[in-house]
Amino acid sequence: MTEDLLNLYYIQKEQSIKYRESIMKTSSLEITYASEVEEFFYEDTSDPVPEGSPVGIEMDSEKGVELVLFSNIYWKNYHDAFWDSLR
């Protein structure tokens, strides 16, 4: 058990370092906020993120600009969410 906890700690620490390095390499960062369209949701409750609340960070990458969502947020295509709400 102790070994598992140590492995988990080192994995999380390694990921944190990778994220930090990625952020430091980028030329710009921009916080992205939820709009009036319900497309961002909280992981734990599946409730929509209220308009104006931060959902993630846009950052430059080799692929272009990427939106990195905060760990407690997920994105669902607005059209899928709309049709699910009608069911």
N, C-alpha and C positions, 0 to 999 in steps of 0.2 A: 504494500500500500504506500509506504513512504517513497519507494522508488517511483511508483506511478505519479505521485504528487510532484516529485522533483522533476520528472520528465515533462509533466504538464507545465510546470513553472518555466523550464528552459525553453520549451516550445513557444509559450506566450511571450517570453522575453525576446526571443529571436524574431518573432513576428513584429513586435513593437519596434525593434531596431530597424527592420526592413521598412516599416511604415514611416518611421522618422527619417530614414535615408531618402525615401521617395519624396517626402515633403520638402526636405532640404534641397533636393535637386531641381524641384519645379521652379519656374520663373514667376508664377503667380498662383494664388489661392483665392477662391471666392466661396463664401458660405452660400448655400442654396436653401431657399425657404419654400415651404408648401404654399401652393396657390389655392384659389377657390375650387379648383378641380380636385376631387378626392382621388388621388393616385398614390399617395404615400400613407403607410399604415404602421402602427406600433406592433412589434413582434409579439409581445406578451398578451395583448388584448384584441388585436386586429381592428382596433378603432382607427378611424382616419386621423391623420395628423392635422390639427387645426391650421387654417390659413395664417401665414406669417411665422409659423414655428420652423426652426432650422431642421433640415433633414439630412444634410451632408455637406461635403466640400467638393467643389469642382477644382480639378488640378490638371496641369499639363502633364502629358505622358508621351511616350514614343508613338502611341496610337492617335494622339490628338488630345482633346480635352475629355477627361473622364469624370463622372460623378461618383464619388465614393460616399456611400450612405453611412450614417452612424449605425452602430451595431444593433440598436434597438428599433431600426426602421427598415421596412421593405417597401418595394415599389410594385404596384400592380397596374397593368394597362388600364387606363380609364374606361375604355370600351368594354373590357372584360368585367370590370367592377360594376359598370352600369347594367350589363345584362344579368350578372349574378344577383343584383338587387331586385330585379323583376321576377325572379324565380320564387 
